Each structure stands twice: as structure tokens, then as C-alpha cells.
């Protein structure tokens, strides 16, 4: 007979104590949770394997989507590679809603000056290099609904049979500005100043006095029929040695305003912004030497050379689980000594060739870490590393199994890009990198390696 203890039999109590003993005897970690429950004949092994990857330089052909808030002006012969790039651009001007010229300025009968000013934040090359620039008013409107590319035919928008409204020689280091002023960021913003015929600004001023609705918005301004209302083509005619990164274009009407003490200058301005179209035009030349070099592959921006890689998915074991697949591109150190050496691309996009050709940038696509990835240049290792592209590999393998793979299924491109993030470090925008950069990568006739880690369950 069993004795009871406050409602429990002795047998029940012994069962409870044995359960407590089992749990307190267990390891307090869960590293082996699930493994101990597997049949003794089943176990997991991991396998590490490398595969050769073929790479080559991929010619862009000057035709990439010219979607950027920066314009580029100049010509630069790269002393390291012998390649040459020339750039100029077309730009419209934005009008804030219900903009107006101040009443105090309307008392004037005429303006005193009219300028186009091209402000640049930085440049590549020699600031003392001389260039000839011609400015043409646009006859046709650049539609915001159209995609413009870096090989844009500017003659679609201006009449090349007519003379430019102004031409001028300039240097980025403006010698007309006093030295102490030019180096004072509080007083002076570096820019190219282009004085337009006074009649251009005067016609705008008189049209406004008759109908101030011409500045109601950008659309009314563009359709006003005035010179420059549809924008300007800034055409580079001559010169070599520098390219300026134009961050803002401004059309200024200036007025002399007498005061009791001294005459001053006041004005009204229109600015080119992302709300209206700005289209860059690039012309790359002498790329043949780099494209035919099979001892390496190249990256060259803007709109010059990408690197193409062919993934060896036909050699990969489809029956095992791919835990990780990494691909590293190593840059050759440059031994070239020159103060005008180009920068290295900072960020690369790895994207499938088919996706790029089908309008990856046109669709405002962002990376998904499945079929597209980003890598930043690692200065410590001199590499761009894509740490895990296993999802891309499994996607290609699945397409081949289902017979939906295209001829280019295994091909990916490395593209220099600019990635824009919000305050929460979330990627919000991805565009081509149009700054002047260059890199020579290990590859070509020497394969690089795809490193794959598999996991396999054995029974």
C-alpha cells in the first residue's frame, strides 16, 4: 500500500522528481538540439569546393541611361590607359510655383546683365586647362517621360545650322576672380560664368511685365517661346585636360539697383534641378586596347567598360544544399605615377546580363540580394567581395532544371554605380556612376574562383 502526501501518492512524487532530474541534467545550451533526435545512421557533412569563373571586359558602347543629378563638361585624356572621354550636356531650367520678379526690380526699364552660370563641386584634371564652349538654345522640349542615354543625339533638340548664341573660352580656375576671393568658400562658389547677349534677358524681362504668368510653373515657362525657355545645349568645342562635375546650372537676370550709399546688383534666377530634364552626352574613344587585353578585365566609367563573368553552374552539384557561394574580384595595384590618375570605382553592382539588357536601370530596380548584389571596394584587401550569391546560383540551377534558362543565364555584369541611402540606411536609389573611374581586375585568361560551401545529409 502507498502512503499519500498532501494529495500525492509516493509513486506520483517519485515520477515528478525523476522528470526534474532529467531536465537539470541536460546541457544548458541547444547546440545539439535536433541532432540527438536524428537516427544514429543520419549525419550532416559540409563540403568546400572552388570552381573556375571566366571573365572578360564588356564594352558598353556609350549607351547607358543618363539619369543623374550631375552634369559633366570637358575632355580628359587618361595618361595611364590612353583612353579619352569627352562630355557635354543639355539642360532645362526649373521654375518654382508662382515665381515672380520683385516689384522693386520692375521699376527698371531694362536689365543690366544676363548670365548662365555652371556651378561645379569638383573636377578631374588640370584646373588651368583651356576649353571652348558654345551655347545653343533648344528648339524642342526634352520630355520627362522619355529615357535619355549617354549617346544622345543633341541635334534632335537644337538647330546645328545656326550659330550659337554665345561662345567662350574658359578655365576651371577662373583667372578673372581675385586669388583671395577664389579660395574663399564663404564668398565664392566655383563656377563657369557665361555672359549671354543682353537681348536674351531683356526679352524675358519685357515678356514678364506683359504677362507674369510665364513663371507660374515650369510648364508655362517652357512653352513661353522665349530664348532658352526650353533649355540650352552646352557644347564642348575644343580643349583637353579636365572634366567638371556640374552640380547646378543657373540663368541669372541682373538689375542695377541704386541706393543712397552705393549702387548694388539684384536679380532673378532660374535653376536646373532634378524636376526638369538634364541629359549628359559622353564620347569614349581609344578603348580598343583595354578591350583586347586578355591578361585582365577592366572597369571604366562613365559609360565605358564593365566586367562580365560567366558562372560555372553546369559544374555545381544540384543535389546538395548550397550554404554559401562567394565571388571576389581583385584589383591590380596601379604603378602609374601621375597627379591626374583616375579614382577607383567605389561601389559595384553584380547583376544578371539579361536583367541589365531588359532595362534594369530604366525600371528603377534596387538590389534584392537574390539576383543582384552590391559590393564596395575594400582598401585593406584591394578587392570587391560578393560574400554570398548562393540564391543567384540556385535560381540559375532551378531555371536549367525547368528548361526556362536563356542563353545568357550564367552571365553577370559588374557595373560601377552610385547607391543612395535614406537616414535609416535603406537603399532608395541606384544609378550608373558617371564620375571618371578606372580599375584593372584579375581575370581574363586567368580564371577567378567561385567558392562554394555545400551541406549534405547522409543516411
C-alpha positions in Angstrom: 0.0 0.0 0.0 1.3 3.5 -0.9 1.3 6.4 1.5 -0.1 9.8 0.4 1.5 13.2 1.0 -1.0 16.1 0.7 -2.9 14.6 -2.1 0.1 13.0 -3.9 0.9 9.3 -3.8 4.5 8.4 -3.2 4.6 6.9 -6.7 3.5 10.2 -8.2 6.1 12.2 -6.3 8.9 9.8 -7.5 7.8 10.4 -11.1 7.9 14.2 -10.7 11.4 14.0 -9.1 12.7 11.9 -11.9 11.5 14.3 -14.6 13.1 17.2 -12.8 16.4 15.3 -12.7 16.3 14.6 -16.4 15.9 18.3 -17.3 18.5 19.6 -14.8 21.0 17.0 -16.0 20.8 18.4 -19.6 23.4 20.8 -21.0 22.0 24.3 -20.8 22.8 25.0 -24.5 20.9 23.9 -27.5 23.7 23.4 -30.0 22.8 19.8 -30.5 19.0 20.2 -30.4 17.6 18.1 -33.1 20.8 16.3 -33.9 20.4 13.9 -30.9 16.8 13.2 -32.1 18.0 12.1 -35.6 18.5 8.4 -36.3 22.0 7.2 -35.5 22.7 6.4 -39.2 22.0 10.1 -40.3 24.5 12.9 -40.1 25.4 16.2 -41.7 28.6 17.0 -43.6 29.9 20.2 -45.2 32.0 20.3 -48.3 34.1 23.2 -49.6 34.8 23.4 -53.3 36.0 26.0 -55.8 35.1 26.4 -59.4 36.8 28.4 -62.2 35.0 31.6 -63.4 35.6 33.1 -66.9 35.7 36.9 -67.1 36.1 39.4 -69.9 35.9 43.1 -70.5 32.4 44.1 -71.7 32.1 47.1 -74.0 29.2 49.4 -73.0 29.2 51.4 -76.3 28.5 54.8 -74.8 24.8 54.0 -74.4 23.7 53.8 -70.7 20.8 55.5 -69.1 21.8 59.1 -68.4 19.8 59.5 -65.2 21.8 61.7 -62.8 21.6 65.0 -61.0 25.1 65.9 -62.0 26.2 67.2 -65.4 29.7 66.7 -66.9 31.6 69.1 -69.0 35.1 68.8 -70.5 37.5 66.4 -72.1 40.1 64.2 -70.4 42.8 62.0 -71.9 43.7 59.4 -69.3 47.6 59.3 -69.2 47.5 55.8 -67.7 45.4 53.9 -70.2 45.5 56.3 -73.2 41.7 56.4 -73.3 39.8 59.7 -74.0 36.4 60.8 -72.8 34.5 63.9 -73.8 31.3 65.1 -72.2 28.8 67.9 -72.6 25.1 68.2 -71.8 21.6 69.6 -72.4 19.7 71.2 -69.5 16.3 72.7 -68.8 15.5 75.2 -66.1 13.1 74.7 -63.2 10.5 77.4 -62.2 9.2 77.3 -58.6 5.4 77.6 -58.5 4.2 81.2 -58.9 7.7 82.6 -59.1 7.9 86.3 -59.6 10.3 89.2 -60.2 10.4 91.5 -57.2 8.3 94.7 -57.5 11.3 96.8 -56.7 13.1 95.4 -59.8 10.1 96.0 -62.1 10.6 99.8 -61.7 13.6 99.3 -64.0 13.3 99.8 -67.7 15.9 97.2 -68.5 18.2 94.6 -67.1 21.9 95.2 -66.7 23.3 91.7 -67.5 22.2 88.2 -68.3 24.4 85.2 -67.3 24.5 81.5 -67.4 26.5 80.1 -64.5 27.6 76.5 -64.3 28.5 75.6 -60.7 30.8 72.7 -60.1 31.5 70.8 -56.9 34.7 69.0 -58.1 36.6 68.2 -61.2 39.2 65.7 -62.6 42.3 67.0 -64.3 44.1 70.4 -64.6 42.1 73.5 -63.5 44.3 75.6 -65.8 43.4 73.6 -69.0 41.6 75.8 -71.6 38.3 74.9 -73.3 36.0 76.5 -75.8 32.3 76.2 -75.0 29.3 77.1 -77.3 25.8 77.5 -76.1 22.7 76.8 -78.2 19.1 77.4 -77.2 16.9 74.2 -77.5 14.2 74.3 -80.1 12.4 71.1 -78.9 11.3 70.1 -75.4 13.0 67.2 -73.7 10.1 65.1 -72.4 10.4 64.0 -68.8 8.7 60.7 -69.8 11.5 59.8 -72.2 14.6 57.9 -71.2 17.8 59.6 -72.4 21.1 57.8 -72.9 24.7 58.9 -72.9 24.9 58.7 -76.7 22.0 61.2 -77.1 21.8 62.9 -80.5 21.7 66.6 -79.5 20.7 67.7 -83.0 17.2 66.4 -82.1 16.8 69.4 -79.9 18.8 72.2 -81.4 19.4 73.6 -84.9 23.1 72.9 -85.7 22.8 75.1 -88.9 22.5 78.2 -86.7 25.3 79.9 -84.9 25.5 79.6 -81.1 24.1 82.5 -79.1 27.5 82.7 -77.4 30.9 81.0 -77.3 33.7 81.5 -74.9 37.0 80.1 -73.7 37.2 79.2 -70.1 39.4 77.5 -67.4 38.0 75.9 -64.3 40.3 78.1 -62.2 38.8 81.5 -63.2 41.6 84.0 -63.6 39.1 86.9 -63.7 38.4 86.2 -60.0 40.9 87.6 -57.4 43.0 84.9 -55.8 41.9 85.7 -52.2 38.2 85.5 -53.4 38.6 82.4 -55.4 39.9 80.4 -52.5 37.3 81.7 -50.0 34.3 79.2 -49.9 32.3 81.7 -47.9 32.5 84.3 -50.7 32.9 82.3 -53.9 31.4 79.1 -55.3 33.5 77.7 -58.2 31.6 78.1 -61.5 31.9 78.8 -65.2 30.4 82.2 -66.0 28.9 82.7 -69.5 27.6 86.2 -70.4 24.6 86.0 -72.7 23.6 88.7 -75.2 21.7 91.3 -73.2 18.7 90.9 -75.6 18.1 87.4 -74.3 17.5 88.6 -70.7 15.7 91.8 -71.8 13.2 89.8 -73.9 12.4 87.7 -70.8 12.0 90.7 -68.6 9.6 92.5 -71.0 7.6 89.3 -71.6 7.2 89.0 -67.8 6.0 92.6 -67.4 3.3 91.9 -70.0 2.3 88.5 -68.5 3.7 87.5 -65.2 2.2 84.0 -65.6 5.2 82.9 -67.7 6.8 82.0 -64.3 3.7 80.3 -62.9 5.4 76.9 -63.2 8.0 75.0 -65.3 5.4 74.1 -68.0 4.3 77.7 -68.6 8.0 78.8 -68.8 9.0 76.0 -71.2 6.0 76.9 -73.5 6.6 80.7 -73.4 8.5 80.6 -76.7 11.4 82.8 -75.2 15.0 82.1 -76.0 16.3 79.5 -73.5 12.8 78.6 -72.2 13.2 75.0 -73.5 16.8 74.8 -72.2 20.3 75.0 -73.6 22.8 72.7 -75.1 26.3 73.3 -73.6 28.5 72.0 -76.4 32.2 71.5 -75.9 34.1 72.6 -79.0 37.8 72.4 -78.1 40.2 71.7 -75.3 41.6 68.8 -73.3 42.8 68.1 -69.7 39.8 68.4 -67.3 36.2 67.4 -66.7 34.0 69.4 -64.3 31.2 67.8 -62.3 28.4 70.4 -62.7 26.0 70.3 -59.7 23.8 73.3 -60.7 23.1 75.5 -63.8 21.6 78.9 -63.3 20.1 81.5 -65.6 20.5 85.0 -64.0 18.8 88.3 -64.8 20.7 91.1 -63.1 19.5 94.6 -62.4 21.4 97.7 -61.2 19.7 99.0 -58.0 20.7 102.5 -56.9 20.8 103.2 -53.2 21.6 106.2 -51.1 25.1 104.9 -50.4 26.2 102.7 -53.3 24.8 101.0 -56.4 24.2 97.3 -55.9 23.2 94.4 -58.1 20.0 92.4 -57.6 18.4 89.8 -59.8 16.1 86.9 -60.6 17.3 83.4 -61.3 16.1 80.1 -62.8 17.9 76.9 -61.9 18.3 73.4 -63.4 17.2 70.7 -61.0 16.0 67.1 -61.0 12.5 68.3 -61.5 13.4 69.0 -65.2 15.5 67.1 -67.7 19.2 67.2 -67.7 20.9 64.9 -70.3 24.6 64.1 -70.3 26.3 63.1 -73.6 29.6 61.1 -73.4 32.0 60.1 -76.1 34.6 57.4 -75.2 37.5 56.7 -77.5 40.7 54.5 -77.6 39.0 51.7 -75.6 40.2 49.1 -78.0 43.5 48.4 -76.3 41.8 47.7 -72.9 39.0 45.6 -74.5 41.6 43.4 -76.3 43.8 42.9 -73.2 43.2 39.3 -72.1 45.6 39.5 -69.2 43.0 41.3 -67.1 39.5 42.8 -67.2 38.6 46.4 -66.8 36.1 48.7 -65.2 35.9 52.2 -66.7 33.2 54.8 -66.1 31.4 56.7 -67.3 29.7 54.6 -69.9 32.9 52.8 -70.9 33.7 49.3 -69.8 32.0 46.8 -67.5 33.4 43.3 -66.5 31.4 40.2 -67.5 31.6 36.9 -65.6 30.3 33.5 -66.6 29.2 31.5 -63.6 30.0 27.7 -63.8 26.6 26.4 -62.8 26.9 23.4 -65.0 29.7 22.1 -62.8 27.8 22.6 -59.5 26.2 19.6 -57.7 22.5 20.3 -57.8 21.6 17.5 -55.4 23.3 19.2 -52.4 22.3 22.3 -50.5 24.4 25.4 -51.2 25.0 27.2 -47.9 27.3 29.9 -49.3 28.8 30.9 -52.7 31.3 33.8 -52.7 32.9 35.6 -55.6 35.8 38.0 -55.1 37.3 40.4 -57.7 40.8 41.6 -57.0 42.2 44.8 -58.4 45.7 45.1 -59.7 47.6 47.9 -57.9 48.5 50.7 -60.2 52.1 51.6 -60.5 51.4 54.7 -62.6 52.7 57.9 -61.1 50.7 61.0 -62.1 48.8 63.7 -60.2 45.8 63.3 -62.6 45.3 59.5 -62.1 41.7 58.5 -62.0 39.8 57.2 -58.9 38.8 53.6 -58.3 35.1 52.7 -58.6 33.7 52.7 -55.0 30.6 50.6 -55.4 29.8 47.8 -57.9 26.5 46.2 -58.8 26.6 42.5 -59.7 23.5 41.9 -61.9 22.5 39.3 -64.5 23.3 40.3 -68.1 19.7 39.6 -69.2 18.3 41.8 -66.4 20.6 44.6 -67.4 19.7 44.3 -71.1 16.0 44.3 -70.3 16.0 47.7 -68.5 17.3 47.1 -65.0 18.0 50.9 -64.5 15.1 52.0 -66.6 12.7 50.3 -64.1 14.3 52.0 -61.1 15.2 48.5 -59.8 17.0 48.1 -56.5 19.2 45.1 -55.4 17.3 42.2 -54.0 20.3 40.0 -52.8 18.8 37.2 -54.9 19.7 38.0 -58.5 21.5 41.3 -57.8 24.1 42.4 -55.2 26.3 45.3 -54.2 29.9 45.4 -53.1 32.1 48.3 -52.0 35.8 48.5 -52.6 37.9 47.1 -49.7 41.1 49.1 -49.5 42.6 46.7 -47.0 42.3 43.7 -49.3 42.2 45.6 -52.6 39.1 43.7 -53.6 35.4 43.8 -54.3 33.8 40.8 -52.5 30.3 39.4 -53.0 30.1 37.3 -49.9 27.1 35.1 -50.7 25.5 34.8 -54.1 24.1 31.4 -53.3 20.5 32.5 -54.1 21.6 33.5 -57.6 23.3 30.2 -58.1 20.2 28.2 -57.0 18.0 30.5 -59.2 20.0 29.6 -62.3 20.1 25.9 -61.4 16.3 25.9 -61.0 15.8 27.6 -64.4 18.0 25.0 -66.0 16.1 22.2 -64.4 12.8 23.6 -65.6 14.2 24.4 -69.1 13.5 28.1 -68.7 17.1 29.2 -68.8 18.2 31.6 -71.5 21.4 31.6 -73.5 22.8 34.2 -71.1 21.6 32.5 -67.9 25.1 32.1 -66.4 26.4 35.6 -67.3 26.6 38.5 -64.9 27.9 42.1 -65.2 30.0 44.2 -62.8 28.8 47.8 -63.1 30.1 50.9 -61.3 27.1 52.5 -59.6 26.1 55.2 -57.1 24.0 53.9 -54.3 21.8 56.4 -52.3 20.5 55.5 -48.8 18.0 57.3 -46.6 18.5 58.2 -43.0 17.7 54.6 -41.9 20.4 53.3 -44.2 17.8 51.8 -46.6 18.8 51.8 -50.2 16.4 54.2 -52.1 18.2 54.8 -55.4 20.7 53.2 -57.7 22.2 54.9 -60.8 25.2 54.5 -63.0 28.4 56.0 -61.7 29.2 58.8 -64.2 32.3 60.0 -62.4 35.7 59.3 -64.0 37.0 56.0 -62.6 39.1 53.1 -63.7 40.2 49.7 -62.4 42.1 46.7 -63.8 41.0 43.4 -62.3 42.5 40.0 -62.1 40.8 37.8 -64.7 40.7 37.4 -68.5 42.9 34.4 -69.5 43.4 33.6 -65.8 40.2 32.3 -64.2 39.0 33.7 -60.9 37.4 31.4 -58.3 33.8 30.8 -57.2 33.9 29.4 -53.7 31.0 27.2 -52.7 30.1 25.5 -49.3 27.7 22.6 -49.5 25.8 20.7 -46.8 24.7 17.1 -47.3 22.6 14.8 -45.1 23.8 11.2 -45.2 21.8 8.1 -44.2 
